[in-house]
């Protein structure tokens, strides 16, 4: 029997999944079910992010010339990619992803980039990550098993400075450039959450720079969008998160995780759990064996890991602030069909 774990650590990916289809959230994040084939998109994105972090650290922290930093970053890329292969026909092969990375460093040469690292206590930052307890005094529910606050977590590629103003920078690898690529970030909860977290750390940040790395078999493109999220919008985001968390707890208490039964079932081709939802409830346990258990860990750079999240401090580049938070809670009884 697949073990049910009600996550205590919630990130933007998990919230978005729950808002779209609580049943998918139950399968993916409570049971930890995943298709047997690892997504090349997730793997390529994680490798790109780790390689870029190494490149920028060598340039900005260690003062290495760009060509030396690029050579050192290649070593990180090779290690992170490992022996990963996929049966899926995808342009995100190691050669193409590395070519996209080299093209990125030429497009955004750190010596001329308009987004530079933010300084904290005189030290530059290389990344921005956070774990913030959702305080009941803000109207958030407690975790129904541990009786402690849920913890909202996230990790952006960089806390930067743009035209002397603090900003978040985040890279997105993609296999095609959508016609509405720039507009799709206008209401992005992920980025509103990043700004909220920075503000919780005392950083007056309302700007996010999104850099798209478009990798196809024919060409590589670099695109950029700069979005500003005003205070009223972030306040609304926080209220929506509060409502989502109350609904999540209700699903757990009711032992019923709602179904979308609509567009979410066919988005991006089809939902990974369509096979489970199209068979009789009493037979599902047998079909879950077709999936592997690979739990999402929102505290890791590559969230697809085996370990269950444990408490970690807020980290902003080289500045660290402790936060008290508890371990993910478990339940002996799955709370859904």
N, C-alpha and C positions, 0 to 999 in steps of 0.2 A: 504494500500500500504506500502510495506517495505521501510523504510527510507534508502536512500543512503548516506553514509559518506565516503569521501575519506580520508583514514588515513594520518595523518601527522607524526605519530610515526611509524617507520619501524624497525622490528627486523629480525633476520636471518630466522626464520620460515616463515615470510611473504615474504621476498625476494625469498626464495627457492620456495615457492608456486607460486609466480608470474613468476619466470623463467621457472617453469615446465608447468604452464597453467594459463595464465592471466584470463581466464573465471572462473576458480576455485577461484582465488584471488578475483575477483569481487563478487562472491557469498558468500565466507567465510568472507572476511575482509572488504568489502564495504557495503554489505547488512547484514552482521553478521549472516548469516544462518548456522545452525548446525543441525545434525540429532537429533531426539527427545531423543535418548538414549546417555547419557554422556559416553565418552570413559573411560573404567576402566584403560587403560594404562596411560592416562594423569593424572587421579586422583591418581593412585598409585605412579607415578613419583613425583607429587607435594608433596604428603604426605611424601615420603622418603626424599626428599630434605629438607623440613621443620624440620623433625625429626633429620636429620643429623646436620643441622645448630644448633639446640638446644643442641645436644650432644657435639659438638665441643666447643660451647660457654661455656658450663658448665665446660668442662675439661680445656680449654686454658684461658678463661677469668676469671672464678670463682675459678679455682684450685680444682675442685671437683674430688674425686677418680672416676675411670672409672665405678665402679658398681653403685655409686650414680648418676653419669651423665646419665647412661643408664636408671635408674628408672625414672629420671626426663624427659628424652627424650620420654619414653613410654607415659607419660601423654600428651605430645605434639602430638604424633602419634594418640592416641585415639581421641583427640579433632579434629585434622585435618581430620581424616577419617570420623568422624561423623556417620551418618546413611546411608552412601552411599551403594547402592546395584545395581547389574546389572543382566540382563537376559542373558548376554553373558557368555558362558562357558570359564572361564579364570583361570589360576593359580594364578592370582594376587588378592587373597582374603586377608582380613586383617591379618589372621593368618600367611599366607605364606610370605607376605610382611614384617611383623614384624620379622619373623624367618630369612629372608634375611638380615634385618637390624642388628640383633644380630650377624649373621655370618660375616657381613661386619666389625663390630667393633672388632671382634676377628682377622680377617685377617689383618686389618689395625689398630692395637692397637696404639692409639695416642702417647703412650710412646716410641714406636719404629718405627713409620711411617717415611718413607724417604721424605715425603712431609709434611712440617710444615707451619703454617701460616706466611705470609709475614708481616713485621713490617712497619708501616707508622707513622712517628713522635713518635717512641717509643711505639706505641700501635699495638697489633696484629690485623689482619683482620679476619672477619668471613665470608665475602662474597665479591663479586665484581660485582657491577652494574654500569651502565653508561647511559647517554643520551647526545649525541653529535650532535649538529646541523651540517648538511651537507652544508658547506659554498659554496655559488655560486662562490667565487673566486677559488674554487677547481674544478669548472666546473659542479657543480650539479645544477639542475633546482630548481626553487622555487615552492612551493606548488601552483597549479593553482587557488585555491580559496582564501586561506589566504594571498598569496603573501609573505610568510615567508619561511625560510628553512625547508625542511624535517629534522626530527631528528632520528638518528640511535641509537637504544637502545639495551641493552642486560643485562643478569644477569647470572653469573657463580657461581658455588657452593663455590669456594674459590680462592682467590689470595694467592698463596703459595710460598714457597721457596724450590727448589730441588737442592741439591748439591751447595748450596749458591747462586743459580741463581733464579730470579723471574720466576714463572710459574703460569699458570691457571690450576685449577683442576675441573673436571666436571664429575658427575656421570650419567650413563645411565642405567635405568632398562629395561630389555628385557625379552621376553618369550622364546627365544631360542638363542643359540650361533651360529652365522653364520660362515661359513668356512673362510670368508674374513673379520672377525670382526676387526682385527687389521688394515688391509689395507684400510678399508672404511673411515678412518679418515684422510688419507694422503692429501686430497684436501678439507677437510671440511671447507666450507665458514664460518660456525658458529665460528670455532676456530681461523681462520685467523682474523675475525672481533674482537674477544676478544683480540688478541695480538695487533692489531691496536689500540684499545681503550686504552689498558694499556700504549702503547707508547705515545698516545696523553696526558695521564696523567703524562708523564715523567718517566715511569717505563720501563726499557729496557727488555721487555718480548718477547720471541719468542718460548716458550715451553708450551705445554699443556699436562697434564696428564689426560687421559680418563679412568675412572674405570667403567667397566661393571658389573652390578649385574643381573645375569641370574636366573630367577625364573621360574621353571617348577613344575609340580605336583610331579615329582619324586625326583628332586634334586635342590640344590642351588649352584651356582658357582660364584666366583669372578675372574674377569680377568682385566688386565691393559695394556694400550698402552701409550707410551710416544712419542709425535710427536713434531718436530721442524719445524717452519714455517719461512724460511729465508726472508730477507727484500724484495727481488725481488718478491717473491710469494705474500706477503702482498700488495705490490704496484700494482700487477696485480689484486688482489682481489678488491682493492679500485676502479680501473678503471672499472672493471666489474660491481660493484655496481653503479657507475656513469652512465654507459650505461643502466643498468636496470631501474634506476630512470627516465632517459629520455624516455625510452620506456613506462614506466608506465604513465607518463604525456601525452604522445602521445595517449595512449589508452583512457585516459579521454577526451582529446580534440577531438578525432575522434568519440567518443561515440561508440567505438567498442573494446571489450575485446576479444583478440584472443583465439581460441580454440586449444588445443593440438591435439585432434583427433587421439591419438596414445597410446603409452604405459602408459602415465599418467592416462588414463581412467580406466586401469585395475590393476594398481600398488596396492600392499597390498590388493588384493581381488578385489575391485572396488572403484572408486571415489564416495564419498558421494553424489555428485551432478549429477550422471549419469541419474537419473530420470528426472531432469530438461533438460538435454541436448538431451534427446531422444524424446522430445515432441515439437510440433510446437511452435515457438517463441511467437505467440500471445496468447497462452494458459498458459504460464508459471506462470503468476501472481496467477492463481488458485491453482497451485501445490505447490507454495511456502508456503502455509498454512500447508503443511506436515512437515515443518521444524520449529524449534524454533529459536528465535533471541537471541543469546548469544555472545556478542561482545568480541573479543580478545583484551586484554589489555596488551601490552608488558612491561608495567612498573610494573606489579604485579608478585609476586612469582608464583601464580597460574593464568595464563593469561586469563582463561575463566571466565570473570567477566561481570557484567552488566554495570559498570561505564565506561564512555568514558575517555581515558587517558588525563591527564592534566600535565602541566610542573612539573618536579621534578628535584632535583639537582643530579649531579654525586655523587655516594657514593662508597667509597672504604673502606670496613670494618668500622672502626670508624672515618675515615677521610672523610670529606664532602667538595666538591667544587661546588659553585653555577654555574649554567649555565642558560642563558636566552633562553627560548624556549616558543612556543605558544601553545594554545589549539588546539585540533583536529578540523579541519574545516568541515563544513557540506555543502551539496548542496541540494537544493529543488528538483532538477531534476536528477533522476538516469541516469547515463551516459553509459548505455549498454542495450542490448536487454534482 
